[in-house]
Amino acid sequence: MIRVMITDDHAIVRQGLKQILSETDDISVTGEAENGFQALKLVRQYGFDVILLDISLPDRNGIEILKQVKKECPSMAVLMLSMHNESEFALRALKGGASGYLSKQSAPAQLVTAIRTVASGHKYITPILAEELANTITAGSDQPLHTTLSDREYQTLCMIAAGKALSEISAAMCLSPKTVSVYRARLMEKLKLANNSELIRYAIKHNLVD
């Protein structure tokens, strides 16, 4: 039996995932969390084979939780499940140690296949992601500037582009406003942008905001 923990801040999403997985004979949901703190607490207390982890959590970014899980439990498979643009977030997730990345818009059968794949120790790569990986290898210097950002800088970029205030960003990232300002300054320099208006236009152009 594959033991799965679901981490998502929306109860209706967790319920939907549990319903899908309840129809299988070899997968059992043995834990669920609505934020990163709860997820890490459960990981430390119980054994799971696979974690379904959303990227957008209310307390910490899912990529950060992913890295912490892999640091404490290297053998635990983490399948990122998100509404975010696959080409933009999947590569960061894989670099962070994820076993796979799946859009919430995927078919139920694809979710089941992904869980079984990562539980067996393999990576789950969709055709879209496989193409993106190939493009990354061959494109070299043609990659967009935001691929050079750190995870923190990238998260700051996306939140500013989504209209979040500095105080909201600092609270969501559990950082001081001063530290967030440093990340903003760094990303503005790397992207060669002068102000928030240019930042928002850049994010829209590269499909970094919903």
C-alpha positions in Angstrom: 0.0 0.0 0.0 1.3 3.4 -1.0 0.9 5.8 1.9 0.2 9.4 0.7 0.0 12.7 2.5 -1.8 15.6 0.8 -0.7 19.2 1.5 -3.0 21.9 0.2 -4.6 24.8 1.9 -8.0 24.3 0.2 -10.2 21.7 2.0 -12.2 21.1 -1.1 -9.1 20.2 -3.1 -7.9 17.8 -0.4 -11.3 16.1 -0.4 -11.3 15.8 -4.1 -7.9 14.2 -4.2 -8.9 11.8 -1.4 -12.0 10.8 -3.4 -9.9 10.1 -6.5 -7.4 8.0 -4.6 -10.1 6.1 -2.6 -11.0 4.4 -5.8 -7.6 2.7 -6.0 -6.6 -0.6 -4.3 -3.0 0.3 -3.7 -3.0 3.9 -2.6 -4.1 5.2 0.8 -4.3 8.8 2.1 -2.8 8.5 5.6 -2.3 12.2 6.3 -3.3 15.7 5.2 -2.0 19.2 6.0 -3.3 22.7 5.1 0.1 24.5 5.4 3.8 23.9 5.4 4.1 23.8 9.2 1.6 21.0 9.5 3.2 19.1 6.7 6.7 19.1 8.2 5.2 18.1 11.6 3.4 15.1 10.1 6.5 14.1 8.1 8.5 14.0 11.3 5.9 12.0 13.1 4.7 9.5 10.5 6.0 7.6 7.6 4.7 8.4 4.1 5.8 7.0 0.7 4.6 10.0 -1.3 3.7 13.6 -0.5 1.4 15.6 -2.7 2.6 19.1 -2.2 1.0 22.4 -3.4 3.4 25.2 -4.3 1.2 28.0 -3.0 0.8 27.5 0.7 -0.4 30.2 3.2 2.7 30.2 5.4 5.7 29.1 3.3 6.4 28.5 -0.4 6.0 24.8 -1.4 9.5 24.8 -2.9 10.9 25.6 0.5 8.9 22.8 2.2 10.1 20.5 -0.5 13.7 21.2 0.2 13.2 20.8 3.9 11.4 17.5 3.5 14.2 16.2 1.2 16.8 17.3 3.7 15.2 15.5 6.6 13.8 12.5 4.6 15.9 12.1 1.4 14.1 8.9 0.3 10.6 10.4 0.6 9.0 11.0 -2.8 7.5 14.5 -3.3 5.0 15.1 -6.1 4.3 18.8 -6.7 0.7 19.5 -7.5 -0.1 23.0 -8.5 -2.2 25.4 -10.6 1.0 27.3 -11.6 2.4 27.3 -15.1 4.2 24.0 -15.5 7.0 25.3 -17.6 7.8 28.0 -15.0 7.7 26.1 -11.7 8.4 22.5 -12.6 12.1 22.9 -13.3 12.6 24.7 -10.0 10.7 21.9 -8.2 12.8 19.2 -9.9 16.0 21.0 -9.0 14.7 21.2 -5.4 14.4 17.4 -5.2 10.8 16.8 -6.4 10.1 13.4 -8.0 7.6 15.0 -10.3 5.3 17.9 -11.1 1.6 17.7 -12.0 -1.0 20.3 -12.8 -4.2 20.3 -10.9 -6.0 20.3 -14.2 -4.6 16.9 -15.0 -6.9 13.9 -15.4 -7.5 11.7 -12.3 -5.9 8.7 -14.0 -2.7 10.8 -14.6 -2.5 11.6 -10.9 -2.8 7.9 -9.9 -0.1 7.0 -12.5 2.2 9.8 -11.2 1.9 8.6 -7.6 2.6 5.0 -8.5 5.6 6.1 -10.6 7.3 8.3 -7.9 6.5 5.7 -5.2 8.5 3.1 -7.2 11.5 5.4 -7.1 11.2 6.9 -10.6 10.6 10.5 -11.8 7.3 11.4 -13.3 7.7 13.7 -16.2 4.9 14.9 -18.4 5.5 15.4 -22.2 5.2 19.2 -21.7 7.9 19.1 -19.0 10.1 16.7 -21.0 10.0 19.2 -23.8 10.8 22.1 -21.5 13.8 20.1 -20.1 15.1 19.5 -23.6 14.7 23.2 -24.4 16.6 24.2 -21.3 19.5 21.9 -22.3 19.7 23.2 -25.8 18.8 26.8 -25.4 21.7 27.9 -23.2 21.9 31.7 -23.2 18.5 32.0 -24.8 16.7 31.3 -21.6 14.7 34.2 -20.2 16.3 36.3 -17.5 14.0 35.1 -14.7 15.5 31.6 -14.8 18.6 33.1 -13.2 16.6 34.2 -10.1 16.9 32.3 -6.8 13.8 30.7 -5.4 13.3 33.6 -3.0 13.8 36.2 -5.7 11.4 34.3 -8.0 8.8 34.1 -5.3 9.1 37.8 -4.6 8.7 38.6 -8.3 5.5 36.5 -8.6 4.0 38.0 -5.5 4.7 41.6 -6.5 3.3 40.9 -10.0 0.2 39.5 -8.3 -0.4 42.8 -6.6 0.8 41.9 -3.1 2.0 44.7 -0.8 5.4 44.5 0.8 3.9 43.8 4.2 1.9 40.9 2.7 4.9 39.4 1.0 7.1 39.6 4.1 4.3 37.9 6.2 3.8 35.2 3.6 7.6 34.5 3.3 8.2 34.8 7.1 10.8 37.5 6.4 11.3 41.1 7.4 10.2 43.8 5.0 13.8 44.9 4.8 14.9 41.4 3.6 12.1 41.3 1.0 13.2 44.7 -0.2 16.7 43.3 -0.8 15.2 40.4 -2.8 13.2 42.9 -4.9 16.3 45.0 -5.5 18.3 41.9 -6.6 15.6 40.6 -9.0 15.1 44.1 -10.5 18.8 44.3 -11.2 18.9 40.8 -12.7 15.9 41.4 -14.9 17.1 44.9 -15.8 13.8 46.5 -14.7 13.3 50.0 -13.3 10.0 49.9 -11.4 7.0 47.7 -10.4 5.2 48.6 -13.6 7.9 47.1 -15.7 8.1 44.1 -13.4 4.3 43.5 -13.8 4.6 43.8 -17.6 7.5 41.4 -17.6 5.6 38.8 -15.5 2.5 39.1 -17.8 4.7 38.7 -20.9 6.3 35.5 -19.5 3.0 34.1 -18.1 4.3 34.2 -14.5 1.0 35.4 -13.0 -2.4 33.7 -13.3 
